[in-house]
């Protein structure tokens, strides 16, 4: 089991690292602004829960194998980069094909009906995309391999269990932070998207961000 001091130190470091600007944060912010609160939270939850796969790999030692194999690392980096570029290109294609629709206001609810964006993907689809985007990122795999063991205390025994619990703790705080970021970005995006032209450019911005992150991953 984890000690109290051990857990608090790890949690403090994990929160600071999660809040630091990075690819996951950029994706959650851009998608939240383009699609609204529900989409931002869904994608953020997917990114956060993707950390569980990295935890499992770290516990099983697969991450060490990937880190020691340039070919495996390169293959995973290509897969991750191409996947992000694919998401971005599809987002851009949907905006160029979509006419700027008028804003529809419901008389009963006085709510604004926003133009469906990012290929009209539902929350479950966006959650899955966030999960995959995080899971296939080799840099996150290496980060977990380097970060988690620093907080393991061998004297407590059960190194594998400690790694698993630390990974679970990291995932839990990431769920809270990414979902909050997605919600706040979505709130801002929904206000801006009251103008259909702004909604269109928010979608285009999200597509550009995804393509840029994919190219960065391929060229890293």
PyMOL commands that set and color helices and strands:
alter all, ss='L'
color gray80, all
select helices_A, chain A and resi 4-19+23-35+37-49+51-60+62-68+70-97+118-120+123-135+138-151+154-156+159-192+196-219
alter helices_A, ss='H'
color red, helices_A
select strands_A, chain A and resi 104-105+112-113
alter strands_A, ss='S'
color yellow, strands_A
deselect
rebuild
show_as cartoon
